[in-house]
Amino acid sequence: MAVWLIILLLLTILFIVISTVRWKLHPFLALIFSAFIFGLLSGMNFKDILSSITAGFGGTLGSIGIVIVAGTIIGVFLERSGGAFTMAESILKITGKKNVPLAMGIIGYIVSIPVFCDSGFVILSPLNKAMSKRAKITLAVSAITLSLGLYATHTMVPPTPGPVAAAGILNADLGIVIIWGLIVSIPSLIVGWLFALKFASKIQIDPEPDMTEEEISNTMKDAPSSKKAFLPLIVPIILIVFKSISDFPTRPFGDGALRTFFGFIGHPVTALIIGVLIAFLLPKKLEKNMLSVNGWVGKAVLNAGVIILITGAGGAFGKVLQNSGIASVLGESLANAKLGIWLPFLIAAAIKSAQGSSTVAIITTASLMAPLMDPLGFTAPIAKALVVVAIGAGSMVVSHANDSYFWVVTQFSNMDVKTGYKLQTFGTLVEGLTAAIIVWLISIPLI
C-alpha cells in the first residue's frame, strides 16, 4: 500500500502538469480533479474524500483568502496611484538597476521572519512588479528571488510558527534556534538569488504588460511620495511583528489586555485591512468610483478571485494527500534508517513534497523525531537546535502543485504551471538542499 501511495502521488502530479500545460486545463479544475482521483485510488472512503476537499479548500481560504484580497487591493491602489513606482525609484537609487533581484530577496528574507511567506509575497508583489518594470528586467527573476528569500526565513527562523512549534516539540532553546536559523538561512538566500539569476533571468515575463513607460510617467505625475507609498506595506508588517513578539514564549507584553490587543491588530487579516485603509490615502483625491464594483477595488477583487480559487484548490489537494496517510507512511519509513542529521531533513522533505504544507511538514516531522532524539544522540542544546533547522530546510523541498505558496507565487507573477515547476519547484529544491548541506557541515564538529 505504501508503494502504491507513492506511485499514485507521482502519477497525480504528472496529471496536473500534463493537463495544465499540454491540455490547457484550468489549474483550479486540474487540482480538484486530482484531489478526487487521488482520494478514490488511494482507498479513502467517499465521506473522507469530500470532507478533506471541503476542509482543505475552506481551511486554506480561511487562513489566507482575505489576506490575498486585501493585499491585491493594496497592490491596485499602489499601481493606479503611482505609489508603487515612486517606491521602486527610491529603492533603485540605493541598489542600482542591476541589483533589483537581490534587493527583493533581502526584503523578502526580512519580512518573512514574522510574516507567513504567502502573505509576504502578496504584500510585496506590487513593489516587486514596479521595481522590475522600472529596471527593465523580467519579472521571473525578481519574483523567484523574492519567493526564495521569503521561504528561507519562513521555514528556519522563529518566530515563524513552524520553527517555533518544532522547537517546542523537541524542547530546543528558541534563542539558539534563531541564531543557527539565521546562520544557515543567509547562505541559502544567496544561493537562491544566484539560482534566480542563472535560470529565471532567461524566462521573459513582463512585470506590467498593460502599462507602457509613457503611462507610468503620466501616473507618477500625481503619485504620492515614496514614504507615503511604503506605509500600506510597512504598517501591516510592523503590526504582524508585534503580534509575533507578543506570542513569544517569554510573553514580553504579558498575558493581559496588551497582548490581546496586539494579537488582534497583528493578525494578518486585521493588519492587511488596516493596510487597505491606509492605501485609500494614496490617490491625490479619493473618489467614490474607486471603491465601487467597477472601480479600483472591483478590479482588485476580480483579480484576487482567480488566485483565491486556485490557491483553495491547492489546499484541497494537499488535505486529501495529508488525510490519505501518505505523510505518515513516508515519515515512518525514513525514521527507521540511520542517517544522522540528514534524517530530519529527509523526513520533512518527503512529507512536504507529499502533502504541500511546510508548517504541517515541520510539525509532523518534529513529532516523529521527538522519541528518536535520545537514541540518535541529539541531546545537546546545539544538536536540538540544528535538528529544528534541518527540519525547516526539509520543509522547503519542494514547493509544487499541492502547495498553496506555489500558486500564490505563480499566479501573482504571471507564470504558467510549467514555468512554475522550472523555477519555483526547482528553486526550492536547490535552496533546501543548500540549507541541509550547511547544517550537515556545521554538525560535523559540533554533534
N, C-alpha and C positions, 0 to 999 in steps of 0.2 A: 504493500500500500504506500509506503514511504517513497519508494522509487517512482511509482505511478504519479504521486502528487508532484514530484519534481519535474517529471516529463510533461505532465499536464500544464504546469506553470510555464515551462519553456514554449510549449505549443500555443498557449493562450497569448503570451507576449508576442509571438510570431504573428498570430492572427491580428493583433492590434496594429502592428507595424504594416503588414501587407494590406489590411483593409483600409487604413487611413492614407497610406502612401500610394499604393497602386490602384485600389478601387475607389479612392477619394471619398470614403465613408466618413461622415462627420465623427470627430473624436468622441462626442457625447454618446452616440449610438454604439460605437466600437467598444467603449468601456462598459456600458450597460449590458450589451450582448455578452461580453467577456465574463462579466460577473455571473450572469445566468449560466453560461456554458461551463465555467469552472465549478460552480456550485453543484450543478447537476452531475457532471462527470466525476467529481471528487467523492460523491456518495452522500453529500449533505441532504437532509430531508427538505421537502418543499417549504415548510414553515421557517426553518432556519435560513434558507436562501433568501426568502422575502424579507425576513426581519433584519438580516445582515445588510442587504442592499438599502433598505429604507433607513436603518440606523447609521450606516456608513455615509449615505448621502446627506441625511439630516445633521448628523454629528459634525461632518466637515463644514457644512454651510453655517451651522450654529457657531462654530469657532472662528471662521474667517469670512463668512458671507458678507456681513455688514462692514467688516474691515475693507473688503475688496470694493464695495460700493462707495464707501466714504473716501477711500484712497483714490478711486477713479474720479470722483467729484473734485477732490483737491487737485488732481492732475489736470483736469479740463480747465479749471479756473486758472491754474498756473500757466497753462498753454495759451488760453484765449486772452488773458490779461497781459501776457508778455513776461510775467514774472519768472517763468522757467528759464527764459533766455537771459534775463539780467543775472540770475543766479549762475548760469553757465559761464557767462562772460567774467564774472568776478572770480570764479574758481580757475578758469583758464588763464587768467592773468598770473596766478600763482604757480600752477602746474605746467603751463605751456600746452599747446595743442597736441603735442606728441604723447603726452602722459595722461590723457583722459582715462584710459582703461585702468591704469594704476591708481589714479585718484578715486575712481569709483570702487575699486577693490578695497582700498583703505577705508573709505566712508562706510561701505557695507560691513567690513570687519568690525568697526567700532559700534555701528548701530545694532548689530545682531547680538552683542553681548547681553543686552537686556530685552531685546525685541525678537519675537519669532521671525525666522527668515522669510516666511510668506508675507507677513505684514511689512517687514522691512523692504522687501522688493517692491511691493505695491506703493509704499510711501515714496521710495526713491526713484521709481520708474520715470516720472515726468522729468526729473532733474537729469537722469541718465540720457533720456532721449534728446533733451535740449543741448546738453554738453556734446553729445555725439554729432548732432546736427551742426552746431557751430564749429566743431573741429573737423567737419567733413570726413568722418570715419564711419565705417559700417557699425550698425547697432549691435551686431552679433558679438563683436569683441568686447565692447564695454558691458553688455548685458551679462555675458558669461563671467567676466571678471567680477562684476558686482555680485552675481549669484554665488560664485565660489568664495568670495570674501565674506558674504553673509553666512554661508554654510560652515566656514572654518570655526567661527566662534559659537554659532548656534549649537553645534554638536560637542564642543570640547571645553567651553569656558563658562562656568557659572557666572551670573545667576540665571542663565537659561534653564528652564525647568528640567530638561532631560538629564544633564550632568548633575544638577542638584539632587535629583531623585536617586541617581546611581550612587552618588557619594553617600547618601543617607542609607541606602540598602546595604552597601558594602562597608559602612562605618568608616569612611575615608574622611580625613580632615579637609574641609571645604577650602580653606586658605591654601593648602598645599596643592589641591586640585586646580585652583585658579592659576597658581604660579606655573605648574607644569603644562596646564592647558594653553597658557599664553606662549610658553617656550616652544611647544610643538606646533601651535596653530600659525605662528608668524611665518616660518619657512614654508608651511603648507600653502599659505596665502600667496607667497612669492612664486611657488611652483604653479599654482592655479593661474596666476597672472601670465606667466611665461607660456603656459598651455594655450591660453586665450590668444595671445599674440601670435603663436605659431599656427594654430588651426582655425580659430574663429575669424581672424582677420581676412581669411581667404573667401569667406562667405558674405556676399553683399546684401545687407538689409538696410533700407532707407529708414532712418530714425523717425522722420515725419514725412511720409510720402505725399501728404496732401498740402504741404506748405513749401513755398519757394522762398529763396533768400529775400526777394522783394517783399513778400508777405510778412516774413519775420521782421524785416526792418520797419514796416508800417506798424506792426503790432507793438514794437518796442517804443514807439513814439510816446504812447500813453502808459507805458509799463511802470509798475511800482519799482521802488528801489530794491536792490538785491537783499538788503537787510530785512525789509518788509516781506519780500517774497519767501525768504527762508523760514519765516515764522510758522506757516502751516505744517512744515515738516519738523522743525526743531521742537516746537512746543509739545506735540504728541509724544515724541521720543523722550523728552525730559520727564513727562508725566509717567510714562511707562517705566523709566529708570527708577523714579521714586517709588513706584509700586514694588519693583524688584527689590529695592533696598529695604522697604518696609516688611517684605516677606522673608528677609534673610533670617537664618536660624537664631541669630543673636537678638533679633527684634529691636533694632536701633530706635524705632519710634514707639516702642512699647506694644501693648495689645489693646489699647483703648481706642478712643474716637479718632485720633490722628492716623493710626494705621488703617482703620476702616475708611477714612476719608481718602487716603492715598490709594487704597485698594479699589475704590470706586472710580476716581478720576484717572487713575493709572491703568485701568483695564483697557486693552486695545480698542474696544468698541467705543467707550467713553472718550478716550484720548483722540481717536480719529474723528469723532463727531465734533469735538472742540476744534480740531484742525479744520473741519469743514466750515465752521462758523468764522474762524479767522480768515479762511480763503475768501469768504464773501467780502472781505475788506480790500481785496487785491484790485478789482476793477476801479478805474478812475471814478466811475459812477455806477453804483449797483442799481440795475433796473429790474422791474418785476418780471419781464420776459426771460431774464437769465435764469430765474428759479423755476420756470414753468416746464411743462412736459415737452414743449418744443424748443426750450432754451438750452443753456449750458448744462443744467442739472439733468434735463431729459436726455441729452446726448450721452452724458456720463453713465446714467442708469442703463441705457441701451447697450453701451459698450461693456459695462460690467456684467450684464445678463449672460452673455455668451461665456465669459470667463467663469462665472459662478456655476453655470450648468456643467461645464467640462470638469471643473475642479470637484464639484459634488459627485460626478460620475466616477472620477478617480478615487474619491473616498469610498464610494460604494464597492468598487472593485477590490480595494485594499481591505475592506472589512470582511468581504467574503473569503479572501485568502487567509486573513487572520483567524476567522472562526472555523476554517476548514481543518485547522490543526497543523498546517504545513510549517508554521514557525516553530512549534514545539518539536516536530519531527527533526528539522534541521538542527535546532539548538541542542537537543539531547544527543544526537548522533555525533556532533562535533565535540561535545563535552567529554566524551569517552576517549578522545585522542590526547596524546601527551605533546602539547605544542607550546608550552610555556606562555609567555606574554602574547604570543600570536593567537592563543585560544580565544580570549575575549573579543579580539578583533574579528576573527573568522565567524564566531557565533553571531555577533552583531551584524556583520556584513550579510550573512545568509538570511537572517531574519528581516533585515532592512530590505534586501532585494526581493524577498518573498512577499512581504505584506505592505511595504511602502512607507510607513511612518517611522521617521528617525526616533521620535520620542518613545514609541512603542518598542522599537528595537533596543534602545538603550535600557529601558526599564525591564524588559523581558530578559535581556542578557545579564543584567545585574542580578536579577532574581535567580537565574540559573547558576551564576558564578558564586553567589553567596555561600553555599555549602562547600564549594570547592576551594575557597581561598586558603584555608589552613593546610589541607593536603598538598596543595600546589606550592606552598611556601610564600604566599603573598600576604605576609603578616605585618611587615614593617609599614609605617605611615607612607613612605615614599612609594612602596610597592602597591599599596592600595590606591594611591592617587594615580599612578601610572596605569593601573587596570581600568580605572574610570576613563582616563583619556583614551586608552586603547579601544574601549567600548565606543566612545564618541567617534573615533576615527572609523571604526567599522560601520557606524550608523550613517556614514556618508555614502557607502558603497552598496548599491548605486541608486541614483535618483532616475527613475524611469516612469513608465506609463501608470503604474499603480500608486505613484507619489503625487499628492496634490501640489507640491512645490514644483514638480516638473511642468505641470500645466500652467501654473502661475507664471513661471519664467518664460515658457514658450509662447503663451498667448499674449502676454504683455510686451513681448519682444518681436512679435510678428514672425515667429519661427514655425515651420511645419514640423510634423512629428519626426520625419527623417532627420532633419537638421537638429532637432532637439536631442535625438539619440547620439548624433555625432558629437555634439558639443556639451550639452548638459550631462548626459549619462556618462560619456567618456571622461568628461572633466571631473566629475565627482569620483570616478574610479581612480584617476590619477592623483587627485588631492587626498583621497582617503588612504591610498597605498603609501603616499609620501609620509603622511602623518604616522602610519603604522611602522614604517621603517625607522623614523626618527625615535618613536617610543622604544622600539627594539634596541636601537643603538644606545639610547640613554640607559636602558635596563641592564645592559651587559655588565657595567662596572658597579651598578647600584643594587641589583637584586641577586 
